[in-house]
Each structure stands twice: as structure tokens, then as C-alpha cells.
Amino acid sequence: MLFDRLVKKRVASFENEILQRYYAEVENMYTKMRGWRHDYRHHIQTMKVHAANGELASIVSYLDMLDEDLTNVETVVKTGNRMADAILNSKLSLAAEREITVRTDTNIPVALSMSELDLCIVIGNLMDNAMEACMELPAEKRLIRLYMEMKGNYLYLALTNTAGGRKKQSFKTTKGSGHGLGISRIDAIVKKYGGYVTRASEDEAFSTEVLLPQAAK
């Protein structure tokens, strides 16, 4: 009984840590977006001044600067599911900072029956582990491919990432016991919903597929 309580306490602590980290990442992204919107009127006024003075080149230069700035803060993935968008975009922002190329094909146009916490843990840990593996490589070789869609009443996720030249990458993380719990939590969530998870390691690539049943709403 004592052991069970300790395990539950550790899992609860881990889940709280995950949520706090994800909320912080998402809030950071939205803070950048709110800041840009707040400055929007100032940008318009600046360009009006340039226009009044006939400074076309200055307007073009200013627009180029705004376009680059907006690219860095805009929502780059729209799955159709609010929570999935929040988690994915926060992770994509981190990936960009780490010079990791991420290619996505995601479409979830329905409300999911699984809890938002479980969705956070699955998507967040998959992306975290993929980014960790990519960081073993030079920037030009860092690549993550993420595919998400509904297959009938199932949520299907497939993630592939480049990794160090290990032909048989271990399914266990190298980040220590605390982070290793993340992988076991993914497996526990998959089991909880009666789903499936498969992992495959090939030369310089690692892939994970997850299939989670979703009750109709």
C-alpha cells in the first residue's frame, strides 16, 4: 500500500510539473502575440508618416521587418483542436529556437473525449523526446515529421525524427529517471484508453505511432 501511494504521488507530481511547463510555454507564445497586437497601431502610425513624406523605400523596409517579426510569433499549426494547437505551437516555437526543422500534417476537426491533461502528456513528451534526439545532430540534419488525424473514431499520431547514427536507438530516454517517466506515462495513457503504441528505430531515424480510441461526442 505504501509503495502504491508513493507511485501515485510521484505520478501526480510529474503530471503537475508537465502542466506547469506546458502552460508556461503556451503563455510565452501568447505573450509575444499580444505584444505584437498591442504595437499594431504604432506600426500603422509609423508607416503613415513615411507615406506622408513619400518614403516608399522606408515603408517597404518597415513592412519586411514586420513580416519577419510576425512570422516568429504567429500560430503555425491549426489542427482544429484548441488544446492540440496550444501544445504543438509551443513546441514548434522551442524547436525553431533550437534550429530543428518540423514538418506537420495535422487535422483534428472534432472534440476529443480524452482529457486535456492526457493529450498534453502524449503530444508534449513525443515532441520533447524527438527534440532531444535531434540535438545530437548538426542543425542541418535536425528534422521532425508529425502527422495527426482522425481515423474513424481513433486519434492517430505518427512522429518521426532524425537521431544520432545509432542503428538501434534505445526506446528509453537518456534524460534520467524523471524524464524516463514521461515515456512510461505515454504508455499508461495509451493503455488507459485501450489504444496502441508502436516504436521503431532505424539508421538515423526513430518513429512512434499512437492510436487512441475517441468516444463520439
Buried (B, 14 or more C-beta within 10 A) or exposed (E): EEEEEEEEEEBEEBBEEBBEBBEEBBEEBBEBBEEBEEEEEEBEEBBEEBEEEEBEEBBEEBEEEBEEBEEEBEBBBBBBBEBBBBBBBBBBBBBBEEEBBBEBEBBBEBEBBBEBBBBBBBBBBBBBBBBBBBBBBEEEBBBBBBBBBBEEEBBBBBBBBBBEEEEEBEEEBEEEEEBEBBBBBBEEBBEEBEBBBEEEBEEBBBBBBBBBBBEEE
